[in-house]
Amino acid sequence: MPEMTKELPEKSVKRIEEPAISLKEIAQLEADLEEIKKDKDVEMRQLAANMVQIEANLKITELEADLVDERERNRELERKIAETNRKNDDLEAQLRTQNTEVREGKTKIGELDGKINALQSKNSGLETQIQIEKENKTAEIAKLHADLNRTMNLLDPGGWSYLAKTASWYRVIEQEMTFDEAVAYCASQEGHLVTIHSQEENDFVWELARTVRWYGSFWIGLKRNPDKGNAFEWTDGSSVDFTNWDEGEPDSYTHALLWRSDGKWGAYPPTNSYRFICKMSSQFS
């Protein structure tokens, strides 16, 4: 086997010949490396601290922005609260005013109620007094009518009877005549066949008819007018404002008469002959 020393290249031989690093130098290098590492650690810690500070600053900036927004919201809320309070104050003032008006209105209503009650009490007294006076006057008038009827009957010797309500005289004619003859006879007495305009007048005429001792009928001045659709009319031209027809009357006949039995009316032909009743207005009416 050839010797290694003789065949090594020149360069390799030369490196081997370089002097080795001493332990002291190695220790120094390690110390320098350790110092560099420490510096790097310090730099890294400082960098980390700076990053933390930056993050903290960013959070602080965000918090400050949020705080500004929150303060703005709070100011807006405070403005709304102030506006609400102002409206509430206005409403309370209005309510106080309305309550005052209501109290004053209730007071006035109470006063008016008192006045109304007083007036009602007074009116009640007046109505009672008026009713009493009315009843007294009605009784007096009825008495005066009765006295007048008696007086007028006494004054007339010809058999006429007086009804104060109508201010008219009435007379029963016991002679039987046709309707037209009865009309002519009453006219000769300055009157007309009786007209009847109320139940009171009908009852009065009926009572006169009952004084005759004869059970029959009496002509009254009501007849149909063929020129007016056969409507009934009074011979004196007065309005037909009252009738007292018996059941089933008037039938197809044309001239009216009064039943002595009940005061009801019926209709018969004018050519029949019956007793009748004349009516004459009073000269004192």
Backbone torsions as a table, in degrees:
resi	resn	phi	psi	omega
1	MET	NA	127.7	-176.1
2	PRO	-67.2	157.3	178.8
3	GLU	-76.6	137.1	-174.4
4	MET	-72.3	-32.1	-174.2
5	THR	-68.4	-29.1	-176.4
6	LYS	-80.8	-26.1	-173.1
7	GLU	-101.7	-5.1	179.3
8	LEU	-64.4	140.3	178.2
9	PRO	-66.6	159.9	-175.6
10	GLU	-62.8	-40.7	-178.3
11	LYS	-63.4	-48.0	-179.3
12	SER	-59.0	-40.0	179.8
13	VAL	-64.4	-40.1	-179.1
14	LYS	-63.4	-42.2	-179.5
15	ARG	-65.4	-39.6	178.6
16	ILE	-61.7	-28.9	-178.9
17	GLU	-78.6	-12.6	180.0
18	GLU	-67.0	149.9	-177.5
19	PRO	-76.2	145.0	179.5
20	ALA	-76.7	153.7	179.0
21	ILE	-75.5	140.4	-177.7
22	SER	-80.8	160.5	178.7
23	LEU	-63.0	-33.1	180.0
24	LYS	-65.0	-41.9	179.7
25	GLU	-66.5	-39.0	178.0
26	ILE	-62.4	-42.7	-179.9
27	ALA	-63.1	-37.6	179.6
28	GLN	-66.9	-40.9	178.7
29	LEU	-62.0	-42.8	178.9
30	GLU	-62.6	-39.8	178.6
31	ALA	-64.9	-41.6	178.4
32	ASP	-63.7	-41.6	179.2
33	LEU	-62.3	-40.9	178.7
34	GLU	-63.5	-38.1	179.7
35	GLU	-67.4	-38.7	178.9
36	ILE	-63.9	-42.3	179.0
37	LYS	-61.1	-42.2	178.6
38	LYS	-61.6	-43.3	179.7
39	ASP	-62.0	-42.8	178.8
40	LYS	-62.9	-40.0	178.2
41	ASP	-62.9	-41.3	178.5
42	VAL	-62.4	-43.9	179.6
43	GLU	-62.1	-41.5	-179.5
44	MET	-64.8	-42.9	178.2
45	ARG	-63.2	-41.2	178.9
46	GLN	-63.7	-40.9	178.6
47	LEU	-63.6	-42.7	178.9
48	ALA	-63.3	-41.9	178.8
49	ALA	-62.8	-40.7	178.8
50	ASN	-63.0	-39.9	178.9
51	MET	-63.9	-43.0	177.5
52	VAL	-60.9	-42.7	-179.7
53	GLN	-64.1	-40.6	179.2
54	ILE	-63.2	-45.1	178.5
55	GLU	-61.3	-41.0	178.5
56	ALA	-63.4	-41.6	179.5
57	ASN	-63.8	-40.1	178.5
58	LEU	-62.4	-43.7	179.0
59	LYS	-63.6	-39.7	178.5
60	ILE	-62.6	-40.7	179.3
61	THR	-63.2	-43.5	178.2
62	GLU	-63.4	-43.3	179.3
63	LEU	-62.7	-40.3	178.8
64	GLU	-64.0	-40.9	177.6
65	ALA	-62.9	-43.7	177.7
66	ASP	-62.7	-38.4	179.6
67	LEU	-65.1	-39.0	177.3
68	VAL	-63.3	-44.5	178.5
69	ASP	-62.6	-42.7	-179.6
70	GLU	-64.3	-39.9	177.5
71	ARG	-63.4	-38.3	179.3
72	GLU	-66.6	-41.9	176.6
73	ARG	-63.0	-40.5	178.4
74	ASN	-63.8	-40.4	178.2
75	ARG	-64.6	-40.5	177.6
76	GLU	-63.9	-41.9	177.6
77	LEU	-63.3	-40.4	178.2
78	GLU	-64.6	-38.1	176.8
79	ARG	-63.3	-43.6	179.0
80	LYS	-64.4	-41.4	178.0
81	ILE	-62.0	-42.6	179.1
82	ALA	-63.4	-41.3	178.7
83	GLU	-65.0	-41.7	177.5
84	THR	-62.6	-43.0	178.6
85	ASN	-62.8	-38.7	179.3
86	ARG	-65.3	-43.7	177.7
87	LYS	-63.3	-40.0	177.5
88	ASN	-62.0	-40.1	177.8
89	ASP	-63.0	-41.7	178.5
90	ASP	-63.4	-43.3	179.3
91	LEU	-63.5	-41.2	178.5
92	GLU	-63.7	-38.5	177.7
93	ALA	-65.0	-42.2	177.7
94	GLN	-63.8	-41.7	179.3
95	LEU	-63.8	-40.3	177.7
96	ARG	-62.2	-41.0	178.2
97	THR	-65.0	-44.2	179.2
98	GLN	-64.9	-39.8	177.6
99	ASN	-62.0	-39.5	177.3
100	THR	-64.0	-43.9	178.9
101	GLU	-64.3	-39.2	178.6
102	VAL	-63.1	-44.4	178.6
103	ARG	-61.6	-43.4	178.9
104	GLU	-64.8	-39.5	178.3
105	GLY	-63.2	-42.0	178.3
106	LYS	-63.2	-39.0	178.1
107	THR	-63.0	-44.9	179.0
108	LYS	-64.6	-40.2	178.6
109	ILE	-62.0	-41.8	177.2
110	GLY	-60.6	-42.1	178.3
111	GLU	-64.2	-43.0	179.2
112	LEU	-64.5	-40.8	177.5
113	ASP	-59.1	-41.6	178.0
114	GLY	-62.1	-43.9	179.2
115	LYS	-65.5	-41.1	179.6
116	ILE	-63.1	-44.0	178.9
117	ASN	-61.1	-40.6	178.7
118	ALA	-64.3	-42.9	179.0
119	LEU	-65.8	-40.6	178.6
120	GLN	-62.7	-41.1	178.2
121	SER	-63.6	-42.3	179.1
122	LYS	-65.3	-43.7	179.2
123	ASN	-63.1	-39.2	178.5
124	SER	-60.3	-42.5	177.4
125	GLY	-63.9	-41.2	179.3
126	LEU	-66.2	-41.4	179.5
127	GLU	-62.8	-41.1	177.3
128	THR	-61.7	-44.5	180.0
129	GLN	-64.2	-42.5	179.6
130	ILE	-64.0	-42.0	179.7
131	GLN	-62.0	-42.1	178.6
132	ILE	-63.2	-45.1	179.4
133	GLU	-64.9	-38.0	178.9
134	LYS	-62.8	-45.5	179.2
135	GLU	-62.3	-41.1	178.8
136	ASN	-63.3	-44.2	-179.4
137	LYS	-66.8	-38.2	178.0
138	THR	-61.1	-44.2	178.2
139	ALA	-63.2	-40.5	179.2
140	GLU	-64.5	-42.3	-179.2
141	ILE	-65.3	-42.5	178.4
142	ALA	-60.8	-41.4	178.5
143	LYS	-64.6	-41.4	178.7
144	LEU	-64.0	-40.1	177.7
145	HIS	-62.3	-44.6	179.6
146	ALA	-62.9	-43.8	178.5
147	ASP	-62.8	-40.0	-179.1
148	LEU	-66.9	-41.6	177.8
149	ASN	-59.9	-44.7	179.0
150	ARG	-64.5	-41.4	-179.4
151	THR	-64.1	-45.8	-178.0
152	MET	-66.4	-36.5	178.1
153	ASN	-66.6	-37.2	178.5
154	LEU	-68.6	-33.0	-178.0
155	LEU	-73.3	-24.5	-175.8
156	ASP	-99.9	121.3	179.8
157	PRO	-90.6	-3.0	-171.8
158	GLY	-96.2	11.8	177.0
159	GLY	86.9	12.2	177.1
160	TRP	-83.5	146.1	177.0
161	SER	-118.5	143.8	-172.4
162	TYR	-110.7	136.5	173.9
163	LEU	-117.8	114.3	-173.9
164	ALA	-64.0	-34.9	-176.4
165	LYS	-59.6	-38.9	-179.6
166	THR	-98.7	-6.2	-177.0
167	ALA	52.4	45.2	-176.6
168	SER	-135.9	156.6	176.1
169	TRP	-101.6	148.3	-179.4
170	TYR	-134.3	144.8	-180.0
171	ARG	-146.9	130.4	176.3
172	VAL	-84.4	127.3	176.1
173	ILE	-103.6	115.6	-174.6
174	GLU	-83.4	-7.8	177.1
175	GLN	-78.7	131.9	-179.3
176	GLU	-79.2	134.7	179.6
177	MET	-145.0	162.4	171.3
178	THR	-71.3	171.9	-178.3
179	PHE	-60.4	-48.7	-177.0
180	ASP	-65.2	-36.7	177.7
181	GLU	-65.5	-38.4	178.1
182	ALA	-64.6	-40.4	177.6
183	VAL	-60.1	-45.8	-178.2
184	ALA	-65.5	-39.5	-179.1
185	TYR	-65.2	-45.7	179.6
186	CYS	-62.2	-37.7	178.6
187	ALA	-64.6	-34.4	178.6
188	SER	-68.5	-19.3	177.4
189	GLN	-96.1	15.4	-179.1
190	GLU	62.6	34.1	177.2
191	GLY	-137.5	-152.5	179.1
192	HIS	-156.5	164.5	174.5
193	LEU	-56.2	142.1	-169.9
194	VAL	-58.0	137.1	170.1
195	THR	-109.8	146.2	-175.7
196	ILE	-130.0	125.5	-173.5
197	HIS	-124.2	8.6	177.8
198	SER	-162.4	164.5	177.2
199	GLN	-65.3	-36.7	178.9
200	GLU	-61.8	-44.0	179.2
201	GLU	-67.2	-38.4	178.1
202	ASN	-61.7	-43.5	179.8
203	ASP	-64.3	-37.3	179.3
204	PHE	-64.0	-46.0	179.3
205	VAL	-65.0	-40.0	179.1
206	TRP	-61.6	-41.6	178.2
207	GLU	-62.1	-38.4	176.2
208	LEU	-63.3	-41.3	-179.5
209	ALA	-63.9	-33.6	-177.6
210	ARG	-73.4	-12.8	177.4
211	THR	-73.8	-14.8	179.5
212	VAL	-88.9	129.3	179.8
213	ARG	-81.9	72.2	-179.1
214	TRP	-161.1	124.6	-177.4
215	TYR	-92.3	95.2	-178.7
216	GLY	-158.8	-146.5	-175.6
217	SER	-128.8	162.5	-178.0
218	PHE	-131.7	130.1	175.4
219	TRP	-61.5	138.5	167.2
220	ILE	-121.7	163.8	-169.2
221	GLY	-82.1	43.5	-179.2
222	LEU	-118.2	128.5	-179.0
223	LYS	-150.3	161.7	179.0
224	ARG	-76.5	147.8	175.1
225	ASN	-111.6	107.6	-177.3
226	PRO	-64.6	-21.3	-179.9
227	ASP	-80.0	-8.6	-178.7
228	LYS	-126.9	43.5	176.0
229	GLY	69.4	28.2	-179.5
230	ASN	62.6	26.1	176.1
231	ALA	-72.0	147.1	178.5
232	PHE	-76.6	139.0	177.7
233	GLU	-137.3	151.6	172.9
234	TRP	-81.3	144.7	-177.0
235	THR	-67.7	-21.7	178.6
236	ASP	-88.3	1.0	177.1
237	GLY	86.4	-0.8	179.5
238	SER	-72.5	162.5	-175.1
239	SER	-73.6	147.8	176.5
240	VAL	-88.1	86.1	-176.5
241	ASP	-106.6	5.1	177.8
242	PHE	-155.2	138.9	173.3
243	THR	-139.4	158.7	-178.5
244	ASN	-142.3	48.9	-175.6
245	TRP	-65.1	143.4	173.1
246	ASP	-73.4	165.0	179.9
247	GLU	-60.0	131.6	-178.5
248	GLY	84.7	-4.3	178.9
249	GLU	-104.1	157.0	-6.7
250	PRO	-79.8	147.0	175.6
251	ASP	-90.0	-146.0	-176.0
252	SER	-80.3	-8.2	179.9
253	TYR	-72.5	167.4	-163.7
254	THR	-111.9	-15.5	-172.7
255	HIS	-127.1	140.4	-170.1
256	ALA	-96.5	151.1	173.3
257	LEU	-144.4	164.1	-177.8
258	LEU	-109.9	130.1	178.1
259	TRP	-75.4	134.1	176.9
260	ARG	-68.4	-29.6	-172.4
261	SER	-67.4	-40.4	-175.2
262	ASP	-139.4	2.0	178.9
263	GLY	79.3	3.4	177.2
264	LYS	-77.5	167.8	-177.7
265	TRP	-111.0	150.2	172.4
266	GLY	-136.8	179.8	-179.5
267	ALA	-129.1	137.9	-178.1
268	TYR	-141.7	168.2	175.6
269	PRO	-67.7	144.5	-176.0
270	PRO	-70.6	-13.6	-178.3
271	THR	-82.9	-11.8	175.3
272	ASN	-69.2	153.4	-179.5
273	SER	-107.9	129.2	178.7
274	TYR	-143.4	164.0	168.5
275	ARG	-67.9	170.2	-175.8
276	PHE	-155.9	174.6	-177.3
277	ILE	-131.1	129.3	177.2
278	CYS	-98.8	155.0	178.7
279	LYS	-133.5	141.1	-178.0
280	MET	-142.3	131.5	179.5
281	SER	-67.7	144.1	-179.8
282	SER	-78.2	145.5	175.7
283	GLN	-70.9	-12.6	-179.3
284	PHE	-95.2	-0.9	-175.8
285	SER	-74.4	NA	NA
